[in-house]
Amino acid sequence: MTSEITSIFIVDDDKDIQLISKKIIEFLGFEVMGIAINGEEAVEMFNSFNHKPDIILMDYRMPVKNGLQATREILQIDPDTKIIISSADTTVKEESLALGVVDFLEKPFTIQSLLNYINKIQDHN
């Protein structure tokens, strides 16, 4: 793992998952640079960030704009963005990976599996 603090942007419509994800990410020593409630808000917030997040943890099923729609738009803005799609719906895994996400994290996930995914991304940078 690098010595730099990794910044993570959480996108999830479930307030409990937002809170748990934030606590876990901060407990692991990473920075939560923002939380969006749906894909539309995620794209708007991503555009407004002066410094882009190192990783986006993106839920798939959300109102207004789902995670795949938001991922497409964010990758059009910055193709180098590292996005992890997180969902219990594994039927979208193949489509997610085909879009260019770095990984697909199946819900529910463990703290260790989230850390492994983050470390894997850091090791490839």
TIFIBA-403543 format. One record per residue: residue number from 1; chain; x, y, z of N, C-alpha, C, CB in turn. Coordinates in pm, 1 decimal. Glycine has a CB too. Layout:
N
+-----+------+----------+----------+----------+----------+----------+----------+----------+----------+----------+----------+----------+----------+
: pos : unit :      n.u :      n.v :      n.w :     ca.u :     ca.v :     ca.w :      c.u :      c.v :      c.w :     cb.u :     cb.v :     cb.w :
+-----+------+----------+----------+----------+----------+----------+----------+----------+----------+----------+----------+----------+----------+
: NUM :    A :        X :        Y :        Z :        X :        Y :        Z :        X :        Y :        Z :        X :        Y :        Z :
...
+-----+------+----------+----------+----------+----------+----------+----------+----------+----------+----------+----------+----------+----------+
***
This chain:
125
+-----+------+----------+----------+----------+----------+----------+----------+----------+----------+----------+----------+----------+----------+
: pos : unit :      n.u :      n.v :      n.w :     ca.u :     ca.v :     ca.w :      c.u :      c.v :      c.w :     cb.u :     cb.v :     cb.w :
+-----+------+----------+----------+----------+----------+----------+----------+----------+----------+----------+----------+----------+----------+
:   1 :    A :     83.9 :   -117.6 :      0.0 :      0.0 :      0.0 :      0.0 :     88.6 :    124.1 :      0.0 :    -95.6 :     -0.3 :    121.4 :
:   2 :    A :     45.0 :    227.4 :    -72.4 :    122.2 :    350.6 :    -77.8 :    103.4 :    429.4 :     50.8 :     81.4 :    435.2 :   -199.3 :
:   3 :    A :    194.4 :    522.9 :     73.7 :    185.1 :    601.7 :    195.9 :     85.3 :    716.7 :    181.9 :    322.2 :    656.2 :    233.4 :
:   4 :    A :     46.8 :    748.3 :     58.4 :    -50.1 :    855.0 :     37.6 :   -188.4 :    809.4 :     84.4 :    -53.9 :    897.0 :   -111.3 :
:   5 :    A :   -263.8 :    903.8 :    137.1 :   -401.0 :    872.0 :    175.8 :   -484.8 :    865.7 :     49.8 :   -458.3 :    976.8 :    276.4 :
:   6 :    A :   -555.8 :    756.7 :     33.5 :   -642.9 :    740.0 :    -80.7 :   -775.9 :    807.6 :    -52.4 :   -662.6 :    591.0 :   -113.6 :
:   7 :    A :   -823.9 :    884.9 :   -150.0 :   -954.4 :    950.3 :   -134.8 :  -1060.2 :    866.6 :   -205.8 :   -951.7 :   1096.0 :   -191.8 :
:   8 :    A :  -1171.2 :    847.6 :   -136.4 :  -1277.7 :    762.6 :   -186.9 :  -1408.9 :    839.6 :   -186.0 :  -1289.5 :    633.5 :   -103.3 :
:   9 :    A :  -1480.9 :    828.7 :   -295.5 :  -1610.3 :    892.9 :   -314.0 :  -1715.7 :    782.4 :   -308.2 :  -1617.1 :    973.3 :   -450.4 :
:  10 :    A :  -1807.5 :    792.5 :   -211.8 :  -1911.2 :    690.7 :   -191.6 :  -2038.7 :    734.2 :   -263.3 :  -1938.6 :    667.7 :    -39.5 :
:  11 :    A :  -2095.1 :    642.9 :   -343.0 :  -2222.0 :    670.0 :   -410.8 :  -2317.0 :    555.8 :   -377.6 :  -2202.8 :    685.1 :   -566.7 :
:  12 :    A :  -2418.2 :    586.5 :   -295.2 :  -2514.7 :    484.7 :   -254.3 :  -2640.5 :    554.5 :   -205.4 :  -2455.9 :    391.6 :   -143.7 :
:  13 :    A :  -2757.0 :    500.6 :   -239.8 :  -2882.2 :    563.5 :   -198.9 :  -2927.5 :    521.0 :    -59.6 :  -2990.1 :    531.4 :   -298.7 :
:  14 :    A :  -2863.2 :    420.4 :     -2.1 :  -2900.0 :    370.7 :    130.4 :  -2816.9 :    443.2 :    237.4 :  -2878.9 :    216.2 :    139.2 :
:  15 :    A :  -2885.9 :    522.2 :    320.1 :  -2816.5 :    603.0 :    422.7 :  -2734.8 :    516.2 :    518.2 :  -2918.0 :    685.5 :    503.0 :
:  16 :    A :  -2787.1 :    398.4 :    554.4 :  -2713.6 :    309.7 :    644.9 :  -2584.5 :    261.1 :    580.1 :  -2800.8 :    189.8 :    685.5 :
:  17 :    A :  -2591.6 :    224.3 :    453.1 :  -2471.5 :    178.4 :    382.0 :  -2372.3 :    293.1 :    366.3 :  -2508.5 :    120.3 :    243.3 :
:  18 :    A :  -2423.6 :    413.1 :    340.8 :  -2334.3 :    530.0 :    333.5 :  -2256.6 :    545.2 :    464.1 :  -2415.2 :    659.5 :    303.9 :
:  19 :    A :  -2328.9 :    539.8 :    576.3 :  -2267.3 :    559.1 :    707.3 :  -2166.8 :    448.6 :    738.9 :  -2374.5 :    564.4 :    815.5 :
:  20 :    A :  -2206.2 :    324.0 :    715.7 :  -2117.1 :    210.9 :    743.3 :  -1993.6 :    217.4 :    653.0 :  -2191.7 :     76.4 :    722.9 :
:  21 :    A :  -2014.2 :    244.9 :    524.9 :  -1900.9 :    253.9 :    430.8 :  -1805.0 :    364.5 :    473.5 :  -1951.2 :    279.9 :    286.3 :
:  22 :    A :  -1860.7 :    480.3 :    511.9 :  -1777.5 :    593.2 :    555.2 :  -1694.2 :    554.2 :    677.5 :  -1865.6 :    716.6 :    587.3 :
:  23 :    A :  -1759.0 :    492.6 :    775.2 :  -1687.1 :    452.8 :    897.4 :  -1577.3 :    350.1 :    866.7 :  -1785.8 :    394.6 :   1001.1 :
:  24 :    A :  -1608.4 :    253.3 :    782.5 :  -1509.9 :    150.3 :    746.6 :  -1392.2 :    213.2 :    672.6 :  -1575.3 :     39.9 :    659.3 :
:  25 :    A :  -1421.3 :    296.2 :    574.1 :  -1315.3 :    358.3 :    493.6 :  -1224.7 :    444.9 :    581.1 :  -1376.5 :    443.2 :    379.8 :
:  26 :    A :  -1285.0 :    522.4 :    669.4 :  -1204.3 :    606.6 :    759.2 :  -1127.5 :    522.2 :    859.7 :  -1293.4 :    707.2 :    833.3 :
:  27 :    A :  -1188.6 :    414.9 :    909.3 :  -1120.9 :    323.3 :   1000.7 :   -997.6 :    262.3 :    934.7 :  -1216.8 :    212.5 :   1046.5 :
:  28 :    A :  -1007.7 :    233.8 :    805.0 :   -895.3 :    175.6 :    731.0 :   -787.3 :    279.7 :    697.6 :   -946.1 :    111.0 :    602.3 :
:  29 :    A :   -812.7 :    406.3 :    730.0 :   -712.5 :    510.5 :    711.0 :   -723.8 :    587.1 :    580.8 :   -578.8 :    451.0 :    719.0 :
:  30 :    A :   -837.2 :    574.5 :    514.5 :   -857.8 :    645.7 :    388.7 :   -949.8 :    765.3 :    410.9 :   -916.7 :    551.4 :    281.6 :
:  31 :    A :   -951.8 :    855.9 :    314.7 :  -1032.6 :    977.3 :    321.9 :  -1161.1 :    958.2 :    240.9 :   -952.5 :   1100.2 :    269.9 :
:  32 :    A :  -1275.2 :    992.5 :    300.9 :  -1401.2 :    997.0 :    226.8 :  -1416.6 :   1140.7 :    179.4 :  -1525.1 :    950.1 :    315.5 :
:  33 :    A :  -1408.3 :   1161.0 :     47.4 :  -1412.2 :   1298.2 :     -3.1 :  -1551.9 :   1343.8 :    -41.3 :  -1321.9 :   1311.2 :   -121.9 :
:  34 :    A :  -1649.1 :   1253.7 :    -33.4 :  -1786.0 :   1292.8 :    -62.4 :  -1876.8 :   1172.3 :    -62.5 :  -1794.2 :   1364.9 :   -195.5 :
:  35 :    A :  -2006.8 :   1200.6 :    -48.4 :  -2109.1 :   1096.3 :    -53.6 :  -2222.8 :   1149.0 :   -139.6 :  -2159.5 :   1056.4 :     90.3 :
:  36 :    A :  -2262.3 :   1070.3 :   -239.2 :  -2374.9 :   1106.6 :   -325.0 :  -2486.8 :   1005.3 :   -305.2 :  -2332.0 :   1113.2 :   -474.6 :
:  37 :    A :  -2611.1 :   1051.4 :   -318.2 :  -2729.0 :    969.4 :   -290.2 :  -2780.5 :    896.0 :   -414.3 :  -2839.4 :   1056.2 :   -233.0 :
:  38 :    A :  -2738.4 :    939.1 :   -533.8 :  -2778.7 :    870.9 :   -657.3 :  -2678.6 :    903.5 :   -767.7 :  -2923.0 :    912.6 :   -699.8 :
:  39 :    A :  -2696.1 :    839.2 :   -882.2 :  -2600.9 :    855.9 :   -991.1 :  -2594.8 :    996.5 :  -1047.1 :  -2633.9 :    762.1 :  -1100.0 :
:  40 :    A :  -2708.3 :   1062.8 :  -1051.3 :  -2710.7 :   1200.0 :  -1103.5 :  -2629.7 :   1293.1 :  -1014.2 :  -2855.7 :   1251.0 :  -1115.4 :
:  41 :    A :  -2651.9 :   1281.6 :   -883.1 :  -2576.1 :   1362.7 :   -788.0 :  -2427.2 :   1327.8 :   -795.4 :  -2629.3 :   1341.8 :   -644.2 :
:  42 :    A :  -2396.5 :   1199.6 :   -817.8 :  -2256.8 :   1156.5 :   -828.2 :  -2186.5 :   1226.5 :   -943.6 :  -2248.7 :   1004.6 :   -846.4 :
:  43 :    A :  -2251.5 :   1231.7 :  -1059.1 :  -2191.6 :   1296.8 :  -1176.6 :  -2173.0 :   1445.4 :  -1149.7 :  -2279.5 :   1275.5 :  -1302.7 :
:  44 :    A :  -2274.5 :   1510.0 :  -1090.4 :  -2264.6 :   1653.0 :  -1058.6 :  -2150.7 :   1679.9 :   -961.1 :  -2396.9 :   1704.1 :   -999.8 :
:  45 :    A :  -2142.6 :   1597.7 :   -855.3 :  -2036.4 :   1617.2 :   -756.0 :  -1899.3 :   1590.0 :   -817.6 :  -2059.0 :   1525.5 :   -633.8 :
:  46 :    A :  -1889.0 :   1484.0 :   -899.7 :  -1762.0 :   1452.0 :   -963.7 :  -1712.9 :   1570.3 :  -1046.9 :  -1776.0 :   1326.5 :  -1051.7 :
:  47 :    A :  -1803.4 :   1632.6 :  -1120.6 :  -1768.6 :   1749.9 :  -1201.5 :  -1722.3 :   1866.5 :  -1115.8 :  -1887.3 :   1792.7 :  -1285.8 :
:  48 :    A :  -1775.3 :   1876.9 :   -993.2 :  -1743.0 :   1991.8 :   -908.0 :  -1614.0 :   1973.6 :   -828.1 :  -1857.1 :   2017.8 :   -812.8 :
:  49 :    A :  -1564.6 :   1850.7 :   -817.8 :  -1442.0 :   1827.8 :   -740.4 :  -1321.6 :   1893.1 :   -809.2 :  -1417.2 :   1676.2 :   -721.9 :
:  50 :    A :  -1246.4 :   1973.9 :   -733.5 :  -1121.2 :   2029.0 :   -786.4 :  -1018.7 :   1917.1 :   -800.7 :  -1066.4 :   2142.0 :   -694.0 :
:  51 :    A :  -1014.2 :   1831.6 :   -699.5 :   -925.0 :   1714.9 :   -701.2 :  -1015.3 :   1592.5 :   -711.0 :   -831.1 :   1708.8 :   -571.7 :
:  52 :    A :   -996.8 :   1515.0 :   -815.9 :  -1081.5 :   1397.8 :   -838.1 :  -1047.5 :   1287.9 :   -737.1 :  -1064.8 :   1345.3 :   -982.8 :
:  53 :    A :  -1146.5 :   1207.9 :   -698.0 :  -1119.6 :   1099.7 :   -602.8 :  -1030.2 :    992.2 :   -664.9 :  -1251.5 :   1037.1 :   -554.6 :
:  54 :    A :   -954.3 :    924.1 :   -579.5 :   -871.2 :    813.8 :   -627.3 :   -958.2 :    695.2 :   -666.8 :   -769.2 :    771.9 :   -519.6 :
:  55 :    A :  -1066.8 :    675.0 :   -591.9 :  -1156.2 :    561.2 :   -614.7 :  -1300.5 :    606.4 :   -591.4 :  -1119.5 :    440.8 :   -521.0 :
:  56 :    A :  -1391.1 :    555.6 :   -674.5 :  -1534.1 :    575.3 :   -650.0 :  -1594.0 :    439.2 :   -617.0 :  -1606.2 :    641.1 :   -774.2 :
:  57 :    A :  -1662.1 :    431.4 :   -502.8 :  -1734.8 :    310.8 :   -463.7 :  -1880.7 :    336.7 :   -500.9 :  -1717.4 :    277.2 :   -307.7 :
:  58 :    A :  -1925.5 :    274.6 :   -610.8 :  -2053.0 :    307.0 :   -674.2 :  -2153.9 :    193.1 :   -659.3 :  -2031.6 :    338.7 :   -822.0 :
:  59 :    A :  -2267.2 :    223.5 :   -597.6 :  -2377.7 :    127.8 :   -591.3 :  -2438.3 :    115.8 :   -731.1 :  -2486.1 :    172.2 :   -486.1 :
:  60 :    A :  -2501.6 :      2.3 :   -758.2 :  -2567.5 :    -13.6 :   -888.0 :  -2711.9 :     36.4 :   -884.2 :  -2564.4 :   -160.3 :   -931.1 :
:  61 :    A :  -2792.4 :    -18.8 :   -793.9 :  -2935.7 :     14.9 :   -790.2 :  -2959.9 :    141.5 :   -709.9 :  -3017.0 :   -100.7 :   -730.5 :
:  62 :    A :  -2995.2 :    248.6 :   -782.8 :  -3026.0 :    376.5 :   -718.9 :  -3134.5 :    446.3 :   -799.9 :  -2898.6 :    466.3 :   -707.1 :
:  63 :    A :  -3212.0 :    533.6 :   -732.9 :  -3312.5 :    610.1 :   -807.3 :  -3247.3 :    719.1 :   -892.2 :  -3414.2 :    672.5 :   -710.7 :
:  64 :    A :  -3321.3 :    777.3 :   -980.1 :  -3284.5 :    887.1 :  -1069.2 :  -3188.5 :    840.0 :  -1178.7 :  -3221.0 :   1001.3 :   -989.1 :
:  65 :    A :  -3071.3 :    793.4 :  -1139.6 :  -2971.3 :    742.7 :  -1234.7 :  -2895.5 :    630.8 :  -1164.7 :  -2872.8 :    857.2 :  -1283.7 :
:  66 :    A :  -2894.3 :    511.5 :  -1226.7 :  -2827.8 :    399.1 :  -1160.1 :  -2675.7 :    408.5 :  -1173.7 :  -2877.5 :    265.8 :  -1218.1 :
:  67 :    A :  -2607.7 :    316.1 :  -1108.5 :  -2461.8 :    319.0 :  -1104.5 :  -2395.5 :    300.9 :  -1239.6 :  -2412.9 :    214.1 :  -1012.7 :
:  68 :    A :  -2456.0 :    220.1 :  -1327.0 :  -2396.1 :    200.8 :  -1460.4 :  -2409.9 :    326.2 :  -1544.8 :  -2461.6 :     81.9 :  -1532.7 :
:  69 :    A :  -2524.5 :    392.5 :  -1536.9 :  -2543.6 :    517.5 :  -1611.2 :  -2445.1 :    623.6 :  -1563.7 :  -2688.2 :    568.5 :  -1595.6 :
:  70 :    A :  -2430.8 :    636.2 :  -1432.2 :  -2337.7 :    734.3 :  -1375.6 :  -2193.9 :    699.2 :  -1412.1 :  -2353.2 :    741.8 :  -1222.4 :
:  71 :    A :  -2161.3 :    571.0 :  -1408.7 :  -2026.5 :    526.5 :  -1444.0 :  -1992.5 :    565.6 :  -1588.0 :  -2013.7 :    373.8 :  -1425.7 :
:  72 :    A :  -2085.8 :    540.6 :  -1679.5 :  -2063.6 :    578.8 :  -1820.4 :  -2029.6 :    727.4 :  -1831.7 :  -2189.0 :    546.7 :  -1905.8 :
:  73 :    A :  -2109.2 :    811.0 :  -1764.1 :  -2088.9 :    955.8 :  -1772.3 :  -1956.7 :    998.6 :  -1708.7 :  -2204.5 :   1028.7 :  -1705.0 :
:  74 :    A :  -1924.5 :    941.8 :  -1593.9 :  -1799.9 :    978.7 :  -1525.4 :  -1679.5 :    935.3 :  -1608.6 :  -1793.6 :    914.7 :  -1384.0 :
:  75 :    A :  -1684.7 :    816.6 :  -1667.1 :  -1572.3 :    769.1 :  -1749.1 :  -1559.0 :    849.1 :  -1878.7 :  -1589.8 :    620.3 :  -1781.8 :
:  76 :    A :  -1668.2 :    909.7 :  -1926.1 :  -1658.1 :    999.5 :  -2041.9 :  -1585.6 :   1128.4 :  -2002.2 :  -1799.4 :   1032.1 :  -2098.8 :
:  77 :    A :  -1608.9 :   1174.0 :  -1880.3 :  -1543.0 :   1294.3 :  -1829.0 :  -1395.0 :   1265.6 :  -1804.4 :  -1611.5 :   1343.3 :  -1698.3 :
:  78 :    A :  -1366.7 :   1153.1 :  -1738.6 :  -1229.1 :   1116.0 :  -1705.9 :  -1213.9 :    963.9 :  -1716.2 :  -1190.3 :   1166.0 :  -1563.1 :
:  79 :    A :  -1163.1 :    915.2 :  -1830.4 :  -1151.4 :    770.6 :  -1853.1 :  -1057.6 :    698.4 :  -1755.8 :  -1103.8 :    746.7 :  -1992.6 :
:  80 :    A :   -975.1 :    773.3 :  -1683.0 :   -880.7 :    712.1 :  -1588.9 :   -939.1 :    693.2 :  -1448.8 :   -755.9 :    796.6 :  -1580.0 :
:  81 :    A :  -1063.5 :    733.5 :  -1429.0 :  -1126.7 :    720.7 :  -1297.7 :  -1139.5 :    574.3 :  -1259.1 :  -1264.8 :    788.3 :  -1296.8 :
:  82 :    A :  -1101.9 :    545.7 :  -1135.4 :  -1109.5 :    408.8 :  -1082.4 :  -1243.7 :    392.5 :  -1011.0 :   -989.4 :    378.0 :   -984.7 :
:  83 :    A :  -1331.6 :    310.5 :  -1069.2 :  -1464.7 :    289.9 :  -1012.9 :  -1482.6 :    142.5 :   -977.3 :  -1574.6 :    336.0 :  -1112.4 :
:  84 :    A :  -1531.6 :    120.9 :   -854.9 :  -1570.8 :    -12.8 :   -811.0 :  -1723.4 :    -11.7 :   -802.0 :  -1503.3 :    -52.3 :   -671.7 :
:  85 :    A :  -1788.6 :    -96.6 :   -880.9 :  -1933.5 :   -110.6 :   -869.6 :  -1960.8 :   -208.8 :   -756.2 :  -1998.4 :   -159.4 :  -1005.4 :
:  86 :    A :  -2053.6 :   -171.7 :   -670.2 :  -2089.2 :   -255.6 :   -556.4 :  -2237.8 :   -287.1 :   -563.8 :  -2053.5 :   -186.1 :   -421.7 :
:  87 :    A :  -2269.8 :   -416.3 :   -567.0 :  -2410.5 :   -453.9 :   -578.3 :  -2432.3 :   -598.7 :   -536.8 :  -2460.0 :   -432.3 :   -721.1 :
:  88 :    A :  -2552.7 :   -625.8 :   -489.7 :  -2593.1 :   -764.4 :   -463.8 :  -2642.2 :   -829.4 :   -593.0 :  -2703.7 :   -770.1 :   -354.9 :
:  89 :    A :  -2668.3 :   -746.2 :   -694.5 :  -2717.7 :   -793.9 :   -823.3 :  -2598.8 :   -830.4 :   -912.7 :  -2807.4 :   -686.4 :   -891.8 :
:  90 :    A :  -2560.5 :   -957.4 :   -910.4 :  -2442.8 :  -1000.8 :   -986.7 :  -2470.2 :  -1010.2 :  -1136.8 :  -2394.9 :  -1135.6 :   -935.5 :
:  91 :    A :  -2595.8 :   -994.0 :  -1178.1 :  -2626.7 :   -999.2 :  -1321.5 :  -2567.1 :   -879.8 :  -1396.3 :  -2778.5 :  -1003.4 :  -1342.9 :
:  92 :    A :  -2527.4 :   -774.9 :  -1324.4 :  -2468.6 :   -657.0 :  -1390.2 :  -2316.0 :   -657.7 :  -1384.2 :  -2521.6 :   -528.9 :  -1325.8 :
:  93 :    A :  -2257.5 :   -763.0 :  -1329.2 :  -2111.3 :   -768.2 :  -1315.6 :  -2041.7 :   -760.2 :  -1450.8 :  -2069.4 :   -896.2 :  -1243.7 :
:  94 :    A :  -2084.8 :   -842.7 :  -1545.1 :  -2019.8 :   -845.8 :  -1676.6 :  -2030.9 :   -710.5 :  -1747.1 :  -2081.9 :   -955.9 :  -1764.2 :
:  95 :    A :  -2151.3 :   -651.7 :  -1744.3 :  -2171.5 :   -521.3 :  -1807.1 :  -2086.1 :   -413.7 :  -1739.1 :  -2320.1 :   -482.2 :  -1801.9 :
:  96 :    A :  -2076.4 :   -421.1 :  -1605.9 :  -1994.8 :   -325.1 :  -1530.3 :  -1849.3 :   -331.3 :  -1574.3 :  -2005.4 :   -352.3 :  -1379.2 :
:  97 :    A :  -1795.8 :   -451.6 :  -1579.5 :  -1655.3 :   -469.0 :  -1617.9 :  -1633.3 :   -427.3 :  -1763.1 :  -1611.5 :   -615.5 :  -1597.5 :
:  98 :    A :  -1731.7 :   -452.8 :  -1849.6 :  -1720.6 :   -413.5 :  -1990.5 :  -1718.9 :   -261.5 :  -2006.0 :  -1836.6 :   -472.9 :  -2071.6 :
:  99 :    A :  -1782.9 :   -190.8 :  -1913.1 :  -1783.7 :    -44.0 :  -1916.1 :  -1647.0 :     14.5 :  -1883.8 :  -1886.6 :     10.1 :  -1818.1 :
: 100 :    A :  -1568.1 :    -61.3 :  -1809.8 :  -1435.9 :    -11.7 :  -1773.3 :  -1416.2 :     11.1 :  -1625.1 :  -1409.5 :    114.2 :  -1844.5 :
: 101 :    A :  -1508.0 :    -41.4 :  -1541.3 :  -1484.2 :    -30.1 :  -1397.3 :  -1364.8 :   -119.3 :  -1361.4 :  -1612.4 :    -70.6 :  -1314.7 :
: 102 :    A :  -1298.5 :    -85.1 :  -1253.2 :  -1180.3 :   -163.3 :  -1216.1 :  -1215.8 :   -293.7 :  -1147.3 :  -1090.9 :    -82.2 :  -1126.2 :
: 103 :    A :  -1335.5 :   -296.5 :  -1083.4 :  -1375.6 :   -420.0 :  -1018.0 :  -1522.2 :   -416.0 :   -981.4 :  -1291.2 :   -444.9 :   -894.1 :
: 104 :    A :  -1574.1 :   -531.8 :   -945.6 :  -1713.2 :   -547.6 :   -903.5 :  -1711.0 :   -611.2 :   -765.9 :  -1796.3 :   -634.4 :  -1005.9 :
: 105 :    A :  -1765.2 :   -540.6 :   -667.7 :  -1765.7 :   -585.7 :   -529.0 :  -1907.2 :   -629.3 :   -493.7 :  -1715.4 :   -473.4 :   -432.2 :
: 106 :    A :  -1922.7 :   -759.4 :   -467.4 :  -2055.3 :   -813.2 :   -439.4 :  -2097.4 :   -782.3 :   -296.4 :  -2057.9 :   -964.3 :   -463.8 :
: 107 :    A :  -2219.5 :   -727.5 :   -281.0 :  -2277.2 :   -702.3 :   -149.0 :  -2346.1 :   -828.7 :   -100.9 :  -2377.0 :   -582.9 :   -152.6 :
: 108 :    A :  -2344.2 :   -856.1 :     27.7 :  -2268.9 :   -782.7 :    129.5 :  -2120.3 :   -817.5 :    119.9 :  -2323.1 :   -814.7 :    271.4 :
: 109 :    A :  -2036.3 :   -720.7 :    150.7 :  -1892.3 :   -745.1 :    146.1 :  -1831.2 :   -727.0 :    283.8 :  -1824.5 :   -651.7 :     45.1 :
: 110 :    A :  -1714.8 :   -786.9 :    301.8 :  -1644.0 :   -775.4 :    429.3 :  -1548.9 :   -656.1 :    425.2 :  -1566.3 :   -905.6 :    461.1 :
: 111 :    A :  -1508.2 :   -612.3 :    541.0 :  -1409.0 :   -504.5 :    548.9 :  -1281.7 :   -548.3 :    476.7 :  -1378.2 :   -467.2 :    697.8 :
: 112 :    A :  -1242.4 :   -674.7 :    496.7 :  -1120.0 :   -724.8 :    433.7 :  -1130.9 :   -724.0 :    281.6 :  -1089.2 :   -866.2 :    482.7 :
: 113 :    A :  -1246.3 :   -761.4 :    227.8 :  -1259.3 :   -763.8 :     81.6 :  -1253.8 :   -621.6 :     25.7 :  -1391.6 :   -833.2 :     39.5 :
: 114 :    A :  -1314.5 :   -524.7 :     94.9 :  -1306.1 :   -385.5 :     50.1 :  -1161.3 :   -338.3 :     52.8 :  -1394.1 :   -293.9 :    138.4 :
: 115 :    A :  -1090.4 :   -368.2 :    160.8 :   -949.4 :   -330.7 :    172.0 :   -866.7 :   -395.4 :     60.0 :   -893.8 :   -372.0 :    310.2 :
: 116 :    A :   -894.5 :   -521.9 :     30.2 :   -822.6 :   -590.8 :    -77.9 :   -843.3 :   -520.4 :   -211.7 :   -868.7 :   -736.9 :    -88.1 :
: 117 :    A :   -965.6 :   -478.2 :   -239.7 :   -995.8 :   -409.3 :   -365.9 :   -923.4 :   -275.3 :   -372.2 :  -1148.0 :   -388.2 :   -381.5 :
: 118 :    A :   -925.4 :   -200.0 :   -261.6 :   -856.5 :    -70.6 :   -257.4 :   -706.6 :    -90.1 :   -276.1 :   -884.8 :      2.3 :   -124.0 :
: 119 :    A :   -648.6 :   -187.0 :   -205.3 :   -505.0 :   -213.7 :   -217.8 :   -467.6 :   -256.0 :   -359.3 :   -462.6 :   -321.7 :   -118.8 :
: 120 :    A :   -552.5 :   -336.2 :   -421.0 :   -526.9 :   -380.4 :   -557.5 :   -518.8 :   -260.5 :   -652.4 :   -636.5 :   -478.1 :   -603.8 :
: 121 :    A :   -609.5 :   -166.3 :   -635.8 :   -609.1 :    -44.9 :   -719.3 :   -483.2 :     36.6 :   -692.3 :   -735.8 :     41.3 :   -692.5 :
: 122 :    A :   -450.0 :     55.1 :   -564.1 :   -329.2 :    131.7 :   -528.2 :   -203.8 :     66.7 :   -585.4 :   -316.5 :    143.9 :   -375.0 :
: 123 :    A :   -196.8 :    -64.1 :   -581.7 :    -78.8 :   -134.4 :   -631.5 :    -59.4 :   -120.2 :   -781.3 :    -87.8 :   -279.3 :   -596.4 :
: 124 :    A :   -168.9 :    -91.3 :   -853.2 :   -160.5 :    -74.8 :   -998.3 :   -139.5 :     69.4 :  -1040.4 :   -285.0 :   -127.8 :  -1063.1 :
: 125 :    A :   -130.4 :    159.4 :   -945.6 :   -107.5 :    301.9 :   -977.6 :     38.5 :    336.9 :   -968.3 :   -187.6 :    392.4 :   -884.3 :
+-----+------+----------+----------+----------+----------+----------+----------+----------+----------+----------+----------+----------+----------+
***
